[in-house]
Amino acid sequence: MRTIIAVFTVLALSLAAAAEEQPIDLKKAPGLDKVEGNCGSCHTLDYIQMNSPYPNAALWDAEVNKMIKVYGAPITDADAKAIAEYLKKNYGS
């Protein structure tokens, strides 16, 4: 009986969390598919919008580089370049 209650509790909490999650609407531009496919597979894309007023081009380059070198994100060089360009053009200062 406890197992059934625990399963229903987890399901109820999961549904509530999913219902509250808002879709991320990033700017439509070249490279968006690379951002969604690579960045979105490891973390929420909210980070881009939350940080967007502050990073300049050098900081976006550093962030993309950090994701690859420090966190081990499996991003190809071509995708990393497309992601950095997208972020700099659409969310840079």
N, C-alpha and C positions, 0 to 999 in steps of 0.2 A: 504494500500500500504506500509506503514511504517513497518507493522508487517512482511510482506513478505520480505522486504529488510533486516530486522533484522534477520529473520530466515536464509536467504541465507548467510548473513555475518557470523553468528555463525557457520553454516555448513562449510563454506569455511575456517574459522580459525581452526575449529576442524580437518578437513582433512589435513591441512597444518601441524598442530602439530603432528598428527598421522604419517604423512609421514616422519617427521624428527626424530621420536623416534627410537632409535636403540635397537635391542634385547639385553638383558643382557645374557651373556654367562658365567655362573659360572662354576667352575671346577666340573667335573663329579666325584662324590664320594658318599659313603654312607651318608645319611642325607640330600642330596640336595633336595629331595622331601619335606622334612619337612621345609627346609628354604624357598623354593619357595611357599609352601602352607601356611605357617604361616607368615613369614616375608613379603613376596610379597603381601599379602592381605592388608597390611596397608601402606607400603612405597615401594619406588623403591628399587630394589636390587643393584642399582648403589652404594649405600652407602657402601656395602661390599667391592667392588673393590676399591672405592676411599679411604677407610680407611685401606685397608689391609696391607700396609707396617708397620703400627704402632702398632696395638694392640697385646699385648702378651696374654697368656692364661687367666690370671686373668682379663684383661680388657674385653675380649670377654664374660667371665662368667658374669661380671658386666653389660655389655650391654644387654645380654639376660634377666638377672634379672630385669634390669630397664624397659625393654619393658613390662614385665609382671606386676611388682609391681607399677611402676609409671604411665605407659600409659594404663594399664589394658588390655594388649593383652591376649586374651583367648587361651593360649597355655598350653597344658597338661605338667605335669612333665616329662613324657617320651619324648615328642617332644622337650621340652626345653633342655633336656640333649643331644638329638641327634643334635640339632641345634648348641649348644655350642661346641660339639665335632667336628662337621663339620667345623665350623669357625676356631677353634684352629688349626686343622690339615691342613687346606687348605689356610687360610688367616691370620695366626698369625705370629708374628716375632720370 
